[in-house]
Amino acid sequence: MRTSEPAGAWKYVRGFENLSLCDWPGRHCSILFLGGCNLRCPTCHNALLAWDMHALPGVDPARIKAYLRDRAGWLDGVTITGGEPTVTPYLAELLLEVRKCGLPVKLDTNGMRPDVVRELLELGLVDVFAVDVKGPYAAYPALTGHAVSEIAARANLERTFAMAVARPEAFYFRITRVPALSDGDIATAQGYLPPNFTLTIQNYVAPQTHLPSRRTSEHAQPDHEERRPVGNVVN
């Protein structure tokens, strides 16, 4: 019998990693990969997931939820990543289902949709937001494929930073050292952060040209951009 199409946000899930020891610092977590993104970064490491998710196979939500329920006792959480999760319709419903498994949630975001971040934070659906700062505000048009202006980047990130000041335990910030960024650019971006926050610098890995069938040890890197290939569905 043919399996029905996943509903809501689940139809945007295009990958699942059973276990990561390095995606959420200090935690053993599973990873859900959501397709779609509001940016067009020329250095994107997972462009297929971000801009052409239908080229990737879907997942069986029931199998993922069963896996999370069965292993909630030894998992420390679930990371929701992309793409850009905040553009996913019905995201809150998916997060609530993960919550029902008794697991905390980390969500990766580019910070360009602060209203969504605020809503998820106020609803208690996300414990930690990992926010990727692309670089200096003036460089955002070039770094995002002209999807974000300098003015919009400043406005959106400043709202995100304000939330971090109010809830410092719920945010940390990262930057990827893409070829276009200098040490001075990174220092400028660090200067945007509120006091007592550090900008974690991640090494750049060139965009992948194919989708591996599953993540292997070579992808198990501690940096966000270095381990971006989509994982396989539950074995």
Solvent accessible surface area in square Angstrom, and as a share of the most:
residue,aa,sasa,rsa
1,M,241,1.07
2,R,228,0.83
3,T,109,0.64
4,S,94,0.60
5,E,131,0.59
6,P,31,0.20
7,A,78,0.60
8,G,21,0.20
9,A,2,0.02
10,W,14,0.05
11,K,80,0.34
12,Y,48,0.18
13,V,0,0.00
14,R,29,0.11
15,G,1,0.01
16,F,0,0.00
17,E,22,0.10
18,N,30,0.16
19,L,68,0.34
20,S,4,0.03
21,L,120,0.60
22,C,32,0.19
23,D,7,0.04
24,W,12,0.04
25,P,90,0.57
26,G,82,0.79
27,R,89,0.32
28,H,86,0.38
29,C,0,0.00
30,S,0,0.00
31,I,0,0.00
32,L,0,0.00
33,F,0,0.00
34,L,0,0.00
35,G,1,0.01
36,G,20,0.19
37,C,30,0.18
38,N,53,0.27
39,L,3,0.01
40,R,116,0.42
41,C,14,0.08
42,P,90,0.57
43,T,36,0.21
44,C,30,0.18
45,H,14,0.06
46,N,3,0.02
47,A,34,0.26
48,L,72,0.36
49,L,1,0.00
50,A,4,0.03
51,W,91,0.32
52,D,71,0.37
53,M,16,0.07
54,H,142,0.63
55,A,60,0.47
56,L,10,0.05
57,P,100,0.63
58,G,42,0.40
59,V,13,0.08
60,D,47,0.24
61,P,22,0.14
62,A,63,0.49
63,R,114,0.42
64,I,0,0.00
65,K,43,0.18
66,A,35,0.27
67,Y,13,0.05
68,L,0,0.00
69,R,140,0.51
70,D,108,0.56
71,R,80,0.29
72,A,28,0.22
73,G,83,0.80
74,W,126,0.44
75,L,9,0.04
76,D,49,0.25
77,G,0,0.00
78,V,0,0.00
79,T,0,0.00
80,I,0,0.00
81,T,2,0.01
82,G,4,0.03
83,G,25,0.24
84,E,4,0.02
85,P,1,0.01
86,T,3,0.02
87,V,42,0.24
88,T,8,0.05
89,P,56,0.35
90,Y,137,0.52
91,L,9,0.04
92,A,34,0.27
93,E,100,0.45
94,L,1,0.01
95,L,0,0.00
96,L,86,0.43
97,E,51,0.23
98,V,0,0.00
99,R,63,0.23
100,K,155,0.66
101,C,14,0.08
102,G,61,0.59
103,L,4,0.02
104,P,34,0.21
105,V,0,0.00
106,K,0,0.00
107,L,0,0.00
108,D,5,0.02
109,T,3,0.02
110,N,8,0.04
111,G,0,0.00
112,M,15,0.07
113,R,95,0.35
114,P,5,0.03
115,D,90,0.47
116,V,27,0.16
117,V,0,0.00
118,R,101,0.37
119,E,94,0.42
120,L,4,0.02
121,L,15,0.08
122,E,126,0.57
123,L,104,0.52
124,G,40,0.39
125,L,16,0.08
126,V,4,0.02
127,D,52,0.27
128,V,22,0.12
129,F,0,0.00
130,A,0,0.00
131,V,0,0.00
132,D,15,0.08
133,V,1,0.01
134,K,46,0.19
135,G,0,0.00
136,P,14,0.09
137,Y,5,0.02
138,A,72,0.56
139,A,28,0.22
140,Y,0,0.00
141,P,33,0.21
142,A,67,0.52
143,L,15,0.08
144,T,0,0.00
145,G,33,0.32
146,H,146,0.65
147,A,48,0.37
148,V,14,0.08
149,S,56,0.36
150,E,70,0.31
151,I,142,0.72
152,A,38,0.29
153,A,0,0.00
154,R,107,0.39
155,A,49,0.38
156,N,28,0.14
157,L,0,0.00
158,E,84,0.38
159,R,101,0.37
160,T,0,0.00
161,F,12,0.05
162,A,57,0.44
163,M,6,0.03
164,A,0,0.00
165,V,93,0.54
166,A,79,0.61
167,R,97,0.36
168,P,74,0.46
169,E,112,0.50
170,A,0,0.00
171,F,9,0.04
172,Y,53,0.20
173,F,0,0.00
174,R,9,0.03
175,I,1,0.00
176,T,19,0.11
177,R,92,0.33
178,V,15,0.08
179,P,103,0.65
180,A,78,0.60
181,L,16,0.08
182,S,59,0.38
183,D,104,0.54
184,G,45,0.43
185,D,39,0.20
186,I,12,0.06
187,A,66,0.51
188,T,62,0.36
189,A,0,0.00
190,Q,64,0.28
191,G,63,0.61
192,Y,55,0.21
193,L,15,0.07
194,P,15,0.09
195,P,113,0.71
196,N,161,0.83
197,F,31,0.13
198,T,103,0.60
199,L,8,0.04
200,T,66,0.38
201,I,76,0.38
202,Q,3,0.01
203,N,87,0.45
204,Y,61,0.23
205,V,54,0.31
206,A,65,0.51
207,P,54,0.34
208,Q,48,0.21
209,T,136,0.79
210,H,130,0.58
211,L,59,0.29
212,P,25,0.16
213,S,108,0.70
214,R,112,0.41
215,R,22,0.08
216,T,67,0.39
217,S,101,0.65
218,E,122,0.55
219,H,31,0.14
220,A,58,0.45
221,Q,60,0.27
222,P,99,0.62
223,D,23,0.12
224,H,18,0.08
225,E,29,0.13
226,E,31,0.14
227,R,2,0.01
228,R,9,0.03
229,P,4,0.03
230,V,6,0.03
231,G,6,0.06
232,N,27,0.14
233,V,39,0.23
234,V,18,0.10
235,N,119,0.61
